[in-house]
Amino acid sequence: MTSRTVSPALAFAVAALGIGLFSMMDAVMKSLVLAIGVYNALLWRQMVSVGLGAVAWRLGKSGRPSARALKLHCARGLVTTAMAVLFFWGLARVPMAQAISLTYIAPILALLLAAVTLGERVGWKTVVASIVALGGVVVVMIGQGREVPGPETLLGTLSILGSAVLYAVNLVIARLQSQAARPGEIAFFQALVIAATLALAASWLAVVPEAASWPKLVLAAGLATASLWLLGWAYAHGDTGFLATTEYTSFVYAAGLGFLVFGERVSAFTLAGAAVIVVACLYAARRRDIAQTSIEATV
């Protein structure tokens, strides 16, 4: 049985650190996508992640997956592959803070999707929050329009919004998956399915990266794995509703890393839109048990 003797402040700090490591991974992946393209950045990072996932599976002492678990692993792996390609392709064309703010619509979309697929009840608060969150997205895009972006920026924004929709699907599958498999098993098979799916196009698209790219690939995979461990520990020792708010610290990390690494500045419209989306999500997520599964769904 999980111990609850750890102080809430420590659990919160560990969860925030986990989110920070994922944000660092996003920054590393953005630089890799710009250098070697989205396909090769994802393919070779996933190859490293398979090895790290195998270690996690071994340490977790999980047994062989059931038939139901295998189906869920495959379904989630396929969704995550498409989600990751869309997200990182868009991230290479959109400032990090803006990209992260757009992904915040995923939790609300997941609540609505769960109502359709799992028969969960959706109250009027969720409906109102969804409309408000959509307004926040419009604010971000208005600000983008005022900055006179090129077509690449607009396509990047649409790509990230598409990724957010798939992320919502991912969260629903993750909820079912968490009931059928242990975290170590999930980490390994998700990495394996994504790598295998990407490898289908290897004959046409794969290019072995230069030596200079490999430290970044290993770093990106290591940051993602370490983040999952930290978040898993935090959610095992703290209340989901309390720790869910750490997800929104990613905006601060993204803004800081975007400025320091890529020289990106955060516009007032992005700040305002992100604030609207976050408030809407928090308003809708009073009973946000889906937040626990979201820590395993990050790409």
C-alpha angles and dihedrals in degrees: 000000000000116000118234098189094105113103116255090234092058093047090049092049093050091048091049089050090051091053089048092055091051090051089052088051089054090053092049091047092049090056090047093049090051090049105040106008132259096277097053093040090055097038097053094039089053091050088058091043091056089061093047090045090053089056090050091049091050094048091046089058092222119170128224113307119254122240090255092050091050091054090051092046090053094045094049093043092055092047091046092051092057091042093052094047091051094044099048093040088054093042090060088059103037131057111264096240092050092048094050092047090056092053090059090083089071098084092055091045088051091054091052092045092049088055090056099041104029099030094242118161118253117200129207090260090065092049092050092045090051091055092047092048090051087053088055090054089051090052091053091049092047088055089049090052092051089056089059096233124193123248089265091063092050091048089048090053092049089048092054092048089052089050090052090055090052089046088059090052087048092055092054092049089046090057091056091041094053088060092054105040144027122252095253092053091047092050093051099044094043090054091045095050093046092048092047092048093050090045090063088077095040094106090062105028111022118108120174105242121240117259091259091064098053097076089055092048092051090044092052092050092045093049092051093049094046090049092053090051093049094047091046090053093046094050090048090057103036142047115275095224091053096046095043090079090067088074089075094057084077088080090061092047092046093049092049096044092043090055097042098042105029104019092242119160124208114235124218089244092057091049092048094045092048091050092052092049093047093049090049092050093048091048092052096041103064088128097032102163087150089072090077092061092046092072089068096045101066116116 
